[in-house]
Amino acid sequence: MNLHLMNLHLETGSHPGDPVINILIFAAFVAITMIIVFRASRNNKTAADYYAAGRSFTGGQNGAAIAGDYLSAASFLGIVGAIAMTGYDGFLYSIGFLVAWLVALLLVAELLRNTGKFTMADVLSFRLKQRPVRIAAAITTLVVCFFYLLAQMAGAGGLVSLLLGIDDAVGQSIVITVVGALMIVYVLVGGMKGTTWVQIIKAFLLIAGAAVMTIWVLALNGFNLSTLLDSAVATAGNPAILEPGLKYGVSDIAKVDFISLGLALVLGTAALPHVLMRFYTVPTAKEARKSVVWAIWLIGIFYLFTLVLGYGAAALIGADVIAAAPGGANSAAPLLAFELGGPLLLGLISAIAFATILAVVAGLTITAAASFAHDIYASVVKKGNPAPGSEMKVARRTVVIIGVVAIVGGIGANGQNIAFLVALAFAVAASANLPTIVYSLFWKRFTTQGALWSMYGGLISAIVLIALSPVVSGSESAMIKGADFAIFPLANPGIVSIPLAFLLGWLGTVLDKKTEDPAKQSEMEVRSLTGIGAEKASSH
């Protein structure tokens, strides 16, 4: 179907594809992955099997799963849309998300794998007081996972209007409920092993789908990137989409906001609990390093594709049509698929988009469940001695509760600013978790008081600053329309809350008259650098 006909479809409000094809392709994907999850779940006998997949994955497999975990709906739909609408400035998201992996590789991947057992709190509480640090780490993990889950569930609802032709709120709520229910089944049955296989499949589907569309767009432009950029400029009628500053150069506040966003993206990745948990699924530190290298390659290739797809959407469809479509900027990739390959390619891309949401929410849910069951129930409530099998039962019940909360929250957040929710998750992770991770691994003097000040200070400051920012009130795209209590001018709090959390961690430690056990600190240092003792810790 040509562009004129598609415009007609969009203007008349009808759906530019065949919802039946979309649903059939999606159902086929769900059926295949369910079979894999059931097969993978046969060996889920212990907590190590359920949380860390029995540490049975190779670096390459885990790297693909990390890519599957990381390339969320925001990566695929959001970044392609951002490039189509704002050109160069939209591509800065891709750069930020990719550069962040170097921080994860150099600072945390291997050291966390060597020191931890199942969760981030294992590392943070290793040489500090167990109870208060585990509670704080579990709270920050649950908050980050909750906001990330909200973004994915709201993304599912927003996309449905374009992909399946469901425009009413009730229909979108039903779809959010279906996505949530599927996620609960995946995690309940498959644990980390089943979830990991779903993520590996989804990563290759997403990268393959993006590769096909990228080659197609380049073929239409004689495999010449300059020709593609020229046609994007011609469609937009604005050469500025090839230059910096279209979004983040309009004022001094916008420039500071970009630095703040960049800090949150680059530092947040190394502290996202669901990404950190992936490092525990490999048997050795060498495989942990290898998995990050694989992830960097796969994610890097994908983000290069987003550049072509974003400008391809700008050239073939145009920013005005994308903005007017249901789902707004998020509809750029599906509309481009429809323009290239008609209903069938749109159906495949739709199914991949849904698979992306499904795999990411499964990873988030198991991380949140492990954090509650392992850190709160087993380590705090039962003081490290839970009855045999009870921790697994608590984890599974937690999955159901988190699933229900995510469904309700997703329905409530449907139609809200998804980029805001994702940025909040990254900013909270970078503020609440990263300073304590870095200090725990690299500063011998660090104390429990420093950890608590940093984690709670970072968490509270990030959430309060976002609540008082223009993304919540006082702007055209604000979450609460008509209200105006925005006294913090930036959309992302990272530039304030991240340095504040580092400062509080240092201050709390310097003012603390108590010192931690030096033997424990030395043991952690040796273990983090060599891996000696990690296998023993993970086997009991």
N, C-alpha and C positions, 0 to 999 in steps of 0.2 A: 504493500500500500504506500502511495507516495505521501510526501509531507503535507500537501494540501488536504488530502482526505483525513490524515491524522489530526490536523488542526480542526477540521470539521467535527471529528469525534470529540475532541477536547472541548470545543465550544458548545456542543450540544450536551455535554456532560455524560455521554455514553462511554463505554470502555473500549480502549484501542487494542483489544486482543480477545482471546477466547477464555473466559474463566474456567470452562470445563477442562481445557488442555492444561491450564496452570494447576488445577486441583489434582488431575490425574498424575502429572509429573511429580508433584509434591507427595502424593500418596505413595507412589512407587519408591521415592527416596526414603520415606518413613518406614515402609515395609522392609526394604533391604537393610537399613540401619538397625531396625528392631531385631532382625534375625542375628545380625553381628553382635549386638549388645547381649542377647540371650546366650549366644555361644561363648562370649567373653566372660560372662558372669559365673560360669561353672566353677571357676577356681577362687571365687571370693569367699575365703574361709576365715581370714584373720583381718584385723584392722589394717595391717600393712598391705594386704591385698586390696581392701576397699578404698583406702585413702591414696596409696602410692602404687597401685597396680602390681604389687609384689616386686617393685623395682625391676621389672622385666623388659622394659623398652630400651632399644638402642638409641644412640645419640641422634641418628638420622630420623628414626620414627618419632622421637620426642620433639625434635626440631620441627617436623611437619605438624605435630599436635600443638606446639607453641604458636606456630603460624596460624593454625586453625582457631586457637583461643584468642589470639591478638587481633586478627583481621575480622573485626566485628562488622555489624551492619553500618556502623558509623564510618568505618574505613572504606567500605565498598561504595555505599550509596552517598554518604555524607561528603567524602572527599571528591568524588567525581562531580557531584553537584556543586561543591565549593569552587572547583576549577572552572566548571562551565559558567558559573555566575561571576566570579571575581578573578579568574585567570591566575596570574602569578601568585597572588596572595593566597589563593586556595591551595596551590601546590605546596606552600610552606607547611601545611598540616602534614603532608606526606614526609617532608624533610624532618620535621620535629619527631614524628612517630618513629622514623627509621633511626635517626641519630641516637634516640633514647636507648636503643639496643646496645650501643657501645658502652653506655654507662652500666647497663645490666651485666654485660659480659665482663667488663674490667673490674667492677666493684663487688658484685654480689653473687653471680651464678655459682661458681665453684665453691666459694667460702660457705654459702648457705647450704649447699648440697652436703658438704663435709660436716657441718655442725648440727644440722637439724635432723628431725625425724619425720614429722608429717606436716607441720604448720610453721608459719613465720614466728609464732610465739615460742616455739621450741628454741629458736636461736636467741630471741630477745631475752628469754628468762634463764638461759643456760648458766650465766655467772652472776645473775641478779636474784633478788627475792622472787620466788616462783609465783606466789599467789597474786600479789598486786599487778605484776608485770603481765602475767597471763590474762588477767581480767581486762587490763587496758588494751592489750594486743587483740584480744577476741572482739572487744567493742569496736576498735578501729577497722578490723577486718569485716565485721558484719555491716558497718556503716558504708564502707567503700563498695562492698558487694551489693548492698541494697540499692545504692544510687546507680550503679552500673546495670543492675537488673532492671530498674525502672526505665533506663534509657533504651534497653533492648526491647522490653515489652511495649513501651510506647512506640518504638520504631515498628514493631510488628503491626500494631493497630493503624499507624499512619500509612504504612505501605499497602495495607489491604485495600484501601480505597482505590489505588491505582491498579494493583495486580489482579484482584478478583472482582473489581467493579462493585464492591460493597461500600456504599457512601454513608449509610446511617450509623449512628453511634452504637445501637444495639448489635448490629452485625459485626462491627469492629470489636466490641466487647466479647462476643462469642469467639472470635478468632483468637484474641488474647488469651481467653480461657483455654482454648484447644492447645495453643503453644505451651502454656503453663502446665497443662495436664501431661502432654507428651514429655516435657522436660522432667517432670516428677517421675514418670515411668522409666525414662532412660537412666536417671541417677539411682533410683531405688534398686533397679534390677542390675545395672551394669557396673555401678561404682566407678572408680577412676579408670579401670581398664576399658569398660564399655564406652565411657565418655571420651577417652583418648582415641579410640578407634573411630568414633563419630567425627572427632575433630580432624583426624588425619584425612578421612574421606572428604570432609567438607573443604579442607585446605586445598586439596588437589582439584576438586570440582570448581572452587572459586577461581583459583589461578588459571585452570584450563579454560573456563568460561571467559575470564578477562582476556586471556591470550588470544582466543578466537576472535573476540570483538576488536582487540587491538590490531591484529593482522588485517582484519576486514577494513577497519577505518584507514589504516595506512595504504592498503591496496587501492582504495578509492581515491587516494591522493598520490598515486604513483610511488609509494614507499618513500615519500619525501616529506620530512617533518616541517620544512619551511612552507611547503604548499598547504599543508594542514593548518598551520598557524595563520597563513595569509587568508584562507577561507573562513577561519574563525573570526578574524578581524573584519572581513567583509560582511559576514552575517550580523555581527554585533554592531558594525558601524562605529567601532571605538578602538583605536590602536592601543589604548591604555590597558587592555586585558593582557598584553604581553609585558607590561612594565610593573615594577613594584609600586605599591601604595594605593591601589584601587579601593582596598578595604581598610588596611592598617596605616595608611599615610594621610588620611583625611584631616587629622588633628593631632596635637601633641598627646592628648589622652589616648587616642587610638594607638599611637606608637608605643606608649608605655604598656598599654593593654596587650599588645603583641608580645612584648618581652615577658610579661607576666604569664601569658598563655604558653609561650615557648618553654619557660622554666617548669611549668606544671607538666607539660607533655614529656620533656626530656628527663626530668627527675622522677615523675610519677610512675613511669613504666618499671623502674627498678624497685618499686615498692608496692606494685599491685599484687595483692595476696594470691589471686587465682593464677597469675603468671609465675610467681615465686614457687607455688606448690608443685608446678610441673617439674621442677628440678629434682624433686624427691622420687620421681618415677624411673630414674636411671640407676644402674648398679654402681657406677664409679664416678669420681670427679672428672676423669678424662671424658666420659660420655656426656657429663653435664656441660663441659666446655664445647664439645662437638655439637651438642643439641642447639646451643646458642648460635654457633657459626651457621648451621643449617637454617635456623630460623632467620638469621640476618639475610642470607641469600634469597630464601623464598619470599620474605616480606619485602626486601629491596626490589626484586623483580616485579612483584605485584604493584608496588608504589610507582614504578616506572610506567607500568600499564595505565595507572590512573591518570597520568599526565596526558597520554594519547586519548584516553576515553573522555576525559573532561573537555579537552579542546575539540574532540570529535563531536561531542554533544553540543558544544557552543557553535560549531560550524554547521552541522546537519539539522539541528533543531532550533537553536537560538534561545537566549536567556529568557526572553519574554514568554515564549511558549512553555518553557520549563517552569517558570515562576507561576504561570496560570494553571498548571496541571495539578490534580489532587496529589498532595504530598510535597508540593513545591520543589525546592532544590533536590530533595531526596529522590525525585522521580527521574532525574537526568539519565542514570544508567539504564533503567527499564525502558524509557522512551527511546534511547539510542538503540537498544536491542530490538525494539519493535521496528524502528526505521530501517535497520540493517536486514533482519531476518524474519520479519513478520511475527505472527502469533506464536509460532513454534519456538523461535529464539527467545521471545519475551517470556514464554512459559518456562523455558529452561533457566533463564536468568532469575525469574520469579522464584522458582523452586530453590535455586542456589541461595538467593537472598533469605528465604525462609530457613533453609538449612543452616545458614550463617548465624541467624538469630538463635535457632534451636541449640546449636553446638556451644555457643558462647554462654547462654543461660545455664546449660547443663554444667559447664565448667565452674561458673560462679556459684551455683547452688551447692556443688560438692565441697567447694572451698569453705563456704559459710557453714555448712553442716559439720565439716571436720573441725572447724574452729570452735564451734559450740560444744560438740561431743568430746573432742580431745582436750581442749584447753579449759573449758568451764566445768563440764561434767566429770571427766576422768581425772583431770589434774587438780582442780580446785575443790569440787564437791566431794569426790571420793579420795582425795589426797594421793592420787597416783596408783590407787589399788582398786580399780573397778572390778565387779564380778565378771567372770569369763562370759564374753558375748554381749555384755550389757552396753558397752560403748558403741558397738555396731547398731544395736536396737535404738539407742538414743539418736545416733547419726541419721538413721532412716526416718525416725519420727520428725526430726528437725527438718529433713528434706521436704516433707509434706507441709509443715508449717511455713517454711520459707517460700515454697511454691504457691501456697494460698495467698500469703502476704504480697508476693510479686504480682500475682494475677490482679488482686484488688488495687495495688499501687499502680500497675500498668494501665488499668481501666481509668483510674483517677488522673494519671499523667498523660493519657491519650490526647494527642493534639498539642501537647506542650513542646517547648523548645528542647529538642533532643540533644543538641550540641551542648546546651547548658548542663544537662544531667551528666554527660560524659566528662565534660571539663571539670565538673564538681568532683566526680570520682577520682580523676587524676590529681586534682589539687589537694583533696583530702589525703590521698595515699602519699603524695610527696611531702605534705606537711606533718601528718601524724606518724608515718612509718619510717620514712627514709632517714631522718636524723638519728633515730634510735638504732636503726640497722647499722649505719656507718659508725656511730660511736661505739656500739657493742663490739663490732669487729676490729676496730682500729685504735681505740683509746683505752689504755689500761686503767686509768683513774675513774672511768665512768661508773656512776652509782645508780641504785634503784630510784632515788629521788630525781635524779637527772632524767631518767627514762620516763618517769610518770609525768614530770613537768612538760617534757618535750611532746609526748604523745597526746595528753589531754589538751595542752596549750595549742598544739598544731591543729588538732581536730576541731576544737571549739572556735578558734580564730578563723579557720577556713569556712566553717558553716555560717558563723555570724556575718562575716564580710560578704559572703554570697547572698545571704538573706537581705543585706542592706545595699545590694548592688543593682544596677539598671536592668539586669536580666530577670529580677523578680518583680520590680515595680518601677514606674516612672519613665518607661520608654515604649515605643510603638510595639515592639516584639516581646514585651514583658510577660511574665507568667500570670501576674495578677493585673488584669486590665482595669484602668481607672484609678488605681491606687498609686501613691507616690511617697514612699518613705526611703528612697535611695539616697543615702548620705555618703556611700563609698562609690567613687566614680568609675572603677574598673569592673569589667565583666568577669575577670578571673582574679582570685585573691592571691595567686602563687607568689607574686613579687613581695608581698607583705608576710603572708603566713608561713612560707618555707624558711626564710631567714629567721623569723621569730621563733620557730620551733627549734632550729639549731641553737639560737641564743639561749632559749629556756633550758635546753639539755645541758649546755655548758654551765649556765648559772646555777641550776639545781645541783649539779655535781660539785662545783666549786664551793657552794654554801653548805654542802652536806658534811656534817662532822663524822658520820659513819663511813667506814671503808668496806669494800667488798672483799670476799675471800680471794687472796692472791693466787692460791693454788688452782682455784676454779678458772680464774682468768688465764693462767698459763696453760691449763688443759685446753681451754677453748681456742687459744692462739695456735697451739700445736695441731689440734684437730682440724681447725679451719684451713690451715696451710698445707697439711699433709694428708688428711683424711683418716689418719690412724685413730681407731676407736669409733669411727662413724658406723662401720658395719655392725659392730657389737651393739651400739646404741639402737640401731634400727631393727635388730633381730629380737630384742626382748619385748 
